[in-house]
Amino acid sequence: TYRGFANLPCYYWDANDVVFPVTEQTAMFATTRVAESYETRIGESWTLNTTRFERENSTEFVFIAQPEMFTIRIDHTFNTPALGLQRNGKAIDGSIHFRDGREFSGTDGANTVGVGGKFDDMELGLLLEAAGIDLDTLAPENADDNESKRFAGVVLLVFISYDNTFSYSLSEVRYV
């Protein structure tokens, strides 16, 4: 066991297997656990369309290795038609605020956040840390089943606020 939860085998998957749906513009589903089941072919003729499959009674659960290291890009834009002001996140400075009061902006390894002229690219682990989520702790909604958040899954919403109250200038905007 690890932290009181059952150990499962881990698979390394690439981005096309882990993220679903790949073409989604406003949301992302990152896989942390997979259930594998197997089927046996019954019947012999593919051409007569008489082949059937029977599911075996075994289902194996596996974890996807190191989802905290998945690199994601948050590309964001704001538009205020009344003021004729529009900016892309790449064009303005900003930061991530953590639940414990810390703040991050700049570049650190795979994480680039709030640097003018660069996209906000970061590891999923940075967002989880900012939200105070540890995948290897008990999932409260599944406490009776003793499931970790890695096994049960989590929903993470990212909110971006833009402001110019630090400068009161229409040309100086930042985000958090």
Backbone as CSV, one residue per row, in Angstrom:
resi,resn,N_x,N_y,N_z,CA_x,CA_y,CA_z,C_x,C_y,C_z
1,THR,0.840,-1.196,0.000,0.000,0.000,0.000,0.872,1.241,0.000
2,TYR,0.284,2.339,-0.414,0.949,3.639,-0.392,-0.015,4.615,0.264
3,ARG,0.416,5.191,1.376,-0.438,6.093,2.150,-1.784,5.441,2.498
4,GLY,-1.791,4.146,2.649,-2.996,3.431,3.035,-3.895,3.029,1.878
5,PHE,-3.491,3.313,0.657,-4.288,2.949,-0.518,-3.605,1.814,-1.264
6,ALA,-4.404,1.007,-1.954,-3.868,-0.118,-2.704,-2.944,0.362,-3.822
7,ASN,-1.831,-0.344,-3.993,-0.943,-0.075,-5.116,-1.523,-0.723,-6.366
8,LEU,-1.437,-0.021,-7.471,-1.869,-0.566,-8.755,-0.724,-0.429,-9.738
9,PRO,-0.684,-1.273,-10.756,0.335,-1.097,-11.795,0.158,0.265,-12.468
10,CYS,1.236,0.804,-12.998,1.187,2.094,-13.692,1.556,1.901,-15.157
11,TYR,0.838,2.610,-16.025,1.122,2.623,-17.450,1.553,4.030,-17.844
12,TYR,2.506,4.110,-18.738,2.881,5.393,-19.322,2.133,5.539,-20.637
13,TRP,1.299,6.545,-20.721,0.552,6.827,-21.940,0.991,8.174,-22.478
14,ASP,0.846,8.364,-23.797,1.166,9.668,-24.366,-0.067,10.570,-24.327
15,ALA,0.108,11.809,-24.741,-0.954,12.820,-24.630,-2.224,12.426,-25.368
16,ASN,-2.096,11.771,-26.507,-3.288,11.401,-27.274,-4.144,10.368,-26.551
17,ASP,-3.536,9.557,-25.707,-4.287,8.560,-24.949,-4.839,9.121,-23.646
18,VAL,-4.131,10.049,-23.044,-4.476,10.549,-21.713,-5.560,11.612,-21.757
19,VAL,-5.468,12.555,-22.682,-6.397,13.696,-22.719,-7.567,13.363,-23.631
20,PHE,-8.770,13.600,-23.113,-9.973,13.324,-23.889,-11.007,14.384,-23.560
21,PRO,-11.737,14.929,-24.477,-11.537,14.796,-25.914,-10.393,15.684,-26.380
22,VAL,-9.644,15.219,-27.346,-8.457,15.927,-27.818,-8.807,17.275,-28.430
23,THR,-9.968,17.383,-29.060,-10.328,18.610,-29.774,-11.101,19.611,-28.922
24,GLU,-11.333,19.333,-27.667,-12.095,20.239,-26.802,-11.336,21.552,-26.628
25,GLN,-12.043,22.674,-26.728,-11.415,23.994,-26.642,-11.464,24.592,-25.239
26,THR,-12.446,24.216,-24.428,-12.635,24.910,-23.157,-12.530,24.007,-21.937
27,ALA,-12.250,22.743,-22.111,-12.150,21.823,-20.988,-11.161,20.722,-21.326
28,MET,-10.754,20.013,-20.289,-9.806,18.932,-20.483,-10.116,17.824,-19.487
29,PHE,-10.063,16.608,-19.939,-10.206,15.447,-19.085,-8.879,14.710,-19.124
30,ALA,-8.184,14.649,-17.993,-6.904,13.948,-17.932,-7.097,12.657,-17.150
31,THR,-6.759,11.562,-17.748,-6.960,10.251,-17.160,-5.936,9.978,-16.057
32,THR,-6.406,9.493,-14.900,-5.499,9.073,-13.826,-5.612,7.585,-13.550
33,ARG,-6.744,6.969,-13.941,-6.974,5.548,-13.694,-7.743,4.959,-14.869
34,VAL,-7.416,3.718,-15.199,-8.061,3.043,-16.312,-8.528,1.668,-15.841
35,ALA,-9.706,1.268,-16.289,-10.197,-0.090,-16.054,-10.057,-0.855,-17.363
36,GLU,-9.340,-1.945,-17.310,-9.166,-2.783,-18.494,-9.999,-4.045,-18.328
37,SER,-10.785,-4.349,-19.339,-11.518,-5.621,-19.345,-11.218,-6.305,-20.673
38,TYR,-11.398,-7.587,-20.692,-11.017,-8.373,-21.856,-12.226,-9.129,-22.387
39,GLU,-12.233,-9.333,-23.694,-13.311,-10.066,-24.346,-12.733,-11.234,-25.130
40,THR,-13.530,-12.283,-25.231,-13.137,-13.466,-25.987,-14.063,-13.588,-27.189
41,ARG,-13.483,-13.887,-28.334,-14.278,-14.031,-29.553,-14.998,-15.380,-29.532
42,ILE,-16.284,-15.337,-29.849,-17.101,-16.549,-29.940,-17.655,-16.587,-31.359
43,GLY,-17.513,-17.693,-32.028,-17.957,-17.777,-33.419,-16.765,-17.676,-34.339
44,GLU,-16.950,-18.054,-35.569,-15.808,-18.175,-36.460,-15.880,-17.322,-37.718
45,SER,-17.015,-16.768,-38.062,-17.128,-16.133,-39.363,-17.230,-14.614,-39.245
46,TRP,-16.168,-13.939,-39.683,-16.216,-12.481,-39.737,-17.079,-12.037,-40.922
47,THR,-17.012,-12.778,-42.021,-17.708,-12.356,-43.235,-19.213,-12.523,-43.129
48,LEU,-19.680,-13.522,-42.387,-21.123,-13.710,-42.228,-21.669,-12.904,-41.050
49,ASN,-20.800,-12.168,-40.412,-21.194,-11.310,-39.305,-21.812,-12.110,-38.155
50,THR,-21.295,-13.302,-37.919,-21.823,-14.138,-36.835,-20.876,-14.171,-35.639
51,THR,-19.782,-13.429,-35.712,-18.839,-13.412,-34.598,-19.398,-12.567,-33.467
52,ARG,-19.351,-13.117,-32.267,-19.774,-12.387,-31.067,-18.596,-12.347,-30.099
53,PHE,-18.699,-11.474,-29.152,-17.660,-11.384,-28.126,-18.301,-11.554,-26.768
54,GLU,-17.596,-12.200,-25.885,-18.070,-12.398,-24.525,-17.052,-11.785,-23.577
55,ARG,-17.528,-10.935,-22.699,-16.639,-10.286,-21.752,-16.234,-11.264,-20.665
56,GLU,-14.934,-11.296,-20.410,-14.441,-12.125,-19.320,-14.783,-11.454,-18.000
57,ASN,-14.808,-12.202,-16.957,-15.196,-11.668,-15.658,-14.047,-11.000,-14.916
58,SER,-13.000,-10.629,-15.599,-11.885,-9.978,-14.919,-11.745,-8.545,-15.414
59,THR,-11.650,-7.639,-14.490,-11.369,-6.240,-14.798,-10.148,-5.847,-13.998
60,GLU,-9.188,-5.266,-14.656,-7.957,-4.846,-14.000,-7.892,-3.325,-14.003
61,PHE,-7.602,-2.750,-12.850,-7.426,-1.306,-12.751,-5.939,-0.997,-12.792
62,VAL,-5.587,0.060,-13.515,-4.206,0.544,-13.564,-4.222,2.058,-13.444
63,PHE,-3.150,2.600,-12.903,-2.986,4.051,-12.854,-2.202,4.505,-14.080
64,ILE,-2.442,5.721,-14.478,-1.605,6.363,-15.487,-0.457,7.021,-14.723
65,ALA,0.761,6.743,-15.119,1.939,7.193,-14.381,2.103,8.705,-14.451
66,GLN,2.343,9.304,-13.331,2.743,10.700,-13.159,1.877,11.731,-13.884
67,PRO,0.568,11.732,-13.669,-0.251,12.763,-14.320,0.112,14.174,-13.859
68,GLU,0.730,14.278,-12.689,1.155,15.597,-12.206,2.192,16.225,-13.123
69,MET,2.853,15.421,-13.944,3.877,15.937,-14.847,3.348,16.223,-16.244
70,PHE,2.039,16.028,-16.468,1.461,16.382,-17.768,1.624,17.883,-17.962
71,THR,2.095,18.290,-19.118,2.247,19.711,-19.419,0.998,20.199,-20.137
72,ILE,0.435,21.283,-19.630,-0.764,21.850,-20.238,-0.523,23.317,-20.572
73,ARG,-1.306,23.833,-21.486,-1.261,25.250,-21.848,-2.633,25.848,-21.560
74,ILE,-2.632,26.942,-20.830,-3.867,27.681,-20.608,-3.762,28.945,-21.448
75,ASP,-4.503,28.967,-22.537,-4.516,30.111,-23.448,-5.815,30.855,-23.202
76,HIS,-5.720,32.074,-22.768,-6.911,32.825,-22.359,-6.886,34.237,-22.933
77,THR,-8.077,34.791,-23.063,-8.255,36.115,-23.658,-9.377,36.839,-22.942
78,PHE,-9.268,38.156,-22.845,-10.408,38.933,-22.372,-10.733,39.993,-23.413
79,ASN,-11.983,40.427,-23.406,-12.456,41.413,-24.362,-13.461,42.325,-23.672
80,THR,-13.253,43.612,-23.762,-14.226,44.592,-23.241,-14.627,45.497,-24.398
81,PRO,-15.687,45.138,-25.118,-16.080,45.896,-26.308,-16.358,47.372,-26.031
82,ALA,-16.931,47.674,-24.880,-17.258,49.071,-24.569,-16.012,49.946,-24.528
83,LEU,-14.886,49.372,-24.134,-13.639,50.138,-24.055,-12.722,49.864,-25.246
84,GLY,-13.122,48.922,-26.095,-12.284,48.567,-27.239,-10.975,47.929,-26.825
85,LEU,-11.032,47.188,-25.733,-9.817,46.591,-25.182,-9.897,45.068,-25.264
86,GLN,-8.873,44.460,-25.828,-8.801,43.007,-25.911,-7.348,42.601,-25.765
87,ARG,-7.105,41.568,-24.964,-5.744,41.073,-24.774,-5.765,39.557,-24.658
88,ASN,-4.707,38.956,-25.133,-4.475,37.535,-24.962,-3.541,37.364,-23.776
89,GLY,-3.671,36.252,-23.060,-2.829,36.002,-21.896,-1.347,36.078,-22.192
90,LYS,-0.966,35.779,-23.421,0.443,35.843,-23.817,0.963,37.287,-23.797
91,ALA,0.062,38.241,-23.932,0.473,39.637,-24.053,0.490,40.396,-22.726
92,ILE,0.072,39.755,-21.635,0.021,40.461,-20.348,0.678,39.632,-19.257
93,ASP,1.059,40.298,-18.196,1.664,39.625,-17.051,0.576,39.082,-16.139
94,GLY,0.925,38.075,-15.366,-0.042,37.505,-14.451,0.622,36.547,-13.486
95,SER,-0.204,35.846,-12.724,0.321,34.906,-11.733,-0.747,33.906,-11.332
96,ILE,-0.291,32.844,-10.681,-1.186,31.868,-10.072,-1.148,32.109,-8.575
97,HIS,-2.327,32.161,-7.961,-2.412,32.303,-6.506,-2.754,30.955,-5.897
98,PHE,-1.984,30.565,-4.902,-2.195,29.294,-4.217,-3.168,29.487,-3.056
99,ARG,-3.814,28.405,-2.668,-4.762,28.458,-1.548,-4.095,28.907,-0.258
100,ASP,-2.802,28.612,-0.110,-2.107,28.968,1.132,-1.522,30.379,1.091
101,GLY,-1.854,31.166,0.053,-1.409,32.552,-0.020,-0.183,32.782,-0.884
102,ARG,0.529,31.724,-1.230,1.693,31.900,-2.106,1.244,32.332,-3.490
103,GLU,2.201,32.811,-4.257,1.938,33.268,-5.620,3.089,32.796,-6.499
104,PHE,2.788,32.443,-7.741,3.844,32.043,-8.667,3.673,32.766,-9.983
105,SER,4.748,33.348,-10.453,4.834,33.862,-11.814,6.291,33.742,-12.222
106,GLY,6.515,33.592,-13.502,7.871,33.439,-13.995,8.060,32.091,-14.645
107,THR,9.320,31.658,-14.684,9.666,30.386,-15.296,10.434,29.546,-14.295
108,ASP,9.995,28.292,-14.140,10.643,27.360,-13.231,10.502,25.965,-13.822
109,GLY,11.555,25.462,-14.456,11.489,24.155,-15.097,10.479,24.166,-16.237
110,ALA,9.480,23.286,-16.166,8.468,23.184,-17.219,7.367,24.231,-17.068
111,ASN,7.403,25.014,-16.003,6.330,25.963,-15.716,6.696,27.386,-16.130
112,THR,5.875,27.949,-17.000,5.999,29.360,-17.376,4.625,29.984,-17.209
113,VAL,4.518,30.913,-16.274,3.229,31.538,-15.962,3.415,33.038,-15.837
114,GLY,2.542,33.788,-16.505,2.498,35.231,-16.322,3.665,36.001,-16.887
115,VAL,4.375,35.429,-17.828,5.522,36.095,-18.440,5.063,36.680,-19.761
116,GLY,5.082,38.006,-19.872,4.670,38.668,-21.100,5.422,38.123,-22.303
117,GLY,4.696,37.867,-23.392,5.304,37.358,-24.603,5.403,35.841,-24.654
118,LYS,4.994,35.149,-23.573,5.039,33.686,-23.553,3.684,33.133,-23.121
119,PHE,3.361,31.961,-23.647,2.135,31.284,-23.240,2.273,30.765,-21.812
120,ASP,1.146,30.548,-21.151,1.129,29.942,-19.821,1.153,28.429,-19.991
121,ASP,2.347,27.861,-19.947,2.555,26.421,-20.035,2.999,25.943,-18.667
122,MET,2.367,24.886,-18.177,2.710,24.407,-16.835,2.376,22.941,-16.688
123,GLU,2.974,22.344,-15.684,2.630,20.976,-15.347,1.319,20.977,-14.578
124,LEU,0.518,19.953,-14.800,-0.754,19.821,-14.097,-0.533,19.841,-12.591
125,GLY,0.591,19.326,-12.138,0.918,19.313,-10.715,0.949,20.693,-10.099
126,LEU,1.356,21.718,-10.863,1.370,23.087,-10.339,-0.053,23.563,-10.053
127,LEU,-0.977,23.261,-10.964,-2.376,23.650,-10.729,-2.972,22.881,-9.556
128,LEU,-2.663,21.594,-9.477,-3.154,20.800,-8.341,-2.612,21.352,-7.023
129,GLU,-1.338,21.701,-6.992,-0.732,22.268,-5.791,-1.375,23.605,-5.432
130,ALA,-1.605,24.437,-6.438,-2.240,25.739,-6.187,-3.632,25.572,-5.586
131,ALA,-4.342,24.524,-6.031,-5.691,24.268,-5.531,-5.677,23.500,-4.212
132,GLY,-4.494,23.089,-3.760,-4.407,22.325,-2.521,-4.853,20.887,-2.677
133,ILE,-4.701,20.327,-3.882,-5.142,18.958,-4.153,-3.941,18.026,-4.201
134,ASP,-3.972,17.003,-3.363,-2.979,15.931,-3.376,-3.706,14.679,-3.838
135,LEU,-3.330,14.136,-4.981,-4.014,12.974,-5.546,-3.904,11.730,-4.669
136,ASP,-2.939,11.729,-3.772,-2.733,10.553,-2.925,-3.302,10.732,-1.525
137,THR,-4.407,11.452,-1.436,-5.150,11.570,-0.180,-6.555,11.035,-0.405
138,LEU,-7.262,10.838,0.683,-8.599,10.250,0.630,-9.568,11.152,-0.129
139,ALA,-10.322,10.542,-1.032,-11.386,11.263,-1.745,-12.579,11.331,-0.802
140,PRO,-12.957,12.505,-0.317,-13.997,12.602,0.716,-15.332,11.980,0.310
141,GLU,-15.688,12.078,-0.954,-16.972,11.533,-1.392,-16.961,10.005,-1.432
142,ASN,-15.753,9.406,-1.365,-15.633,7.956,-1.404,-14.941,7.421,-0.153
143,ALA,-15.096,8.112,0.967,-14.398,7.738,2.196,-14.738,6.321,2.635
144,ASP,-15.971,5.889,2.439,-16.366,4.533,2.838,-15.646,3.468,2.026
145,ASP,-15.273,3.793,0.798,-14.595,2.840,-0.071,-13.076,2.932,0.040
146,ASN,-12.588,3.880,0.862,-11.152,4.109,1.029,-10.459,4.298,-0.320
147,GLU,-10.988,5.200,-1.143,-10.407,5.492,-2.451,-9.624,6.794,-2.402
148,SER,-8.482,6.793,-3.053,-7.692,8.017,-3.167,-8.292,8.904,-4.246
149,LYS,-7.895,10.158,-4.235,-8.327,11.075,-5.297,-7.762,10.632,-6.644
150,ARG,-6.596,10.013,-6.639,-6.007,9.495,-7.878,-6.906,8.406,-8.463
151,PHE,-7.499,7.560,-7.613,-8.370,6.487,-8.071,-9.756,7.018,-8.426
152,ALA,-10.316,7.858,-7.569,-11.693,8.345,-7.752,-11.779,9.468,-8.776
153,GLY,-10.724,10.283,-8.880,-10.728,11.428,-9.785,-11.135,12.706,-9.063
154,VAL,-10.799,13.821,-9.651,-11.154,15.133,-9.108,-11.638,16.030,-10.248
155,VAL,-12.364,17.061,-9.878,-12.756,18.101,-10.826,-12.024,19.364,-10.398
156,LEU,-11.297,19.953,-11.322,-10.522,21.160,-11.048,-11.000,22.255,-11.982
157,LEU,-11.525,23.316,-11.408,-11.960,24.471,-12.194,-10.913,25.559,-12.077
158,VAL,-10.586,26.203,-13.175,-9.608,27.290,-13.191,-10.346,28.576,-13.525
159,PHE,-10.260,29.541,-12.636,-10.864,30.853,-12.861,-9.754,31.871,-13.053
160,ILE,-9.921,32.727,-14.046,-8.930,33.759,-14.335,-9.605,35.110,-14.184
161,SER,-9.013,35.961,-13.351,-9.537,37.317,-13.137,-8.546,38.318,-13.707
162,TYR,-9.071,39.274,-14.421,-8.245,40.331,-15.009,-8.529,41.625,-14.256
163,ASP,-7.503,42.427,-14.040,-7.756,43.716,-13.389,-6.727,44.754,-13.809
164,ASN,-7.123,45.985,-13.625,-6.208,47.101,-13.841,-6.230,48.047,-12.642
165,THR,-6.742,47.560,-11.504,-6.845,48.430,-10.332,-5.494,48.754,-9.713
166,PHE,-4.460,48.012,-10.054,-3.122,48.330,-9.551,-2.554,49.546,-10.268
167,SER,-3.082,49.856,-11.469,-2.549,50.971,-12.251,-3.608,51.984,-12.648
168,TYR,-4.876,51.555,-12.665,-5.998,52.363,-13.159,-5.732,52.901,-14.556
169,SER,-5.062,52.074,-15.365,-4.758,52.418,-16.747,-5.358,51.351,-17.642
170,LEU,-5.973,51.775,-18.742,-6.550,50.805,-19.668,-5.479,50.003,-20.398
171,SER,-4.268,50.505,-20.449,-3.220,49.797,-21.175,-2.435,48.842,-20.270
172,GLU,-2.635,48.926,-18.969,-1.920,48.038,-18.045,-2.909,47.124,-17.335
173,VAL,-2.923,45.887,-17.734,-3.844,44.887,-17.191,-3.013,43.684,-16.770
174,ARG,-3.447,43.021,-15.715,-2.804,41.783,-15.268,-3.881,40.758,-14.961
175,TYR,-3.471,39.551,-14.737,-4.430,38.498,-14.388,-3.898,37.661,-13.241
176,VAL,-4.831,37.048,-12.533,-4.500,36.084,-11.472,-5.405,34.884,-11.647
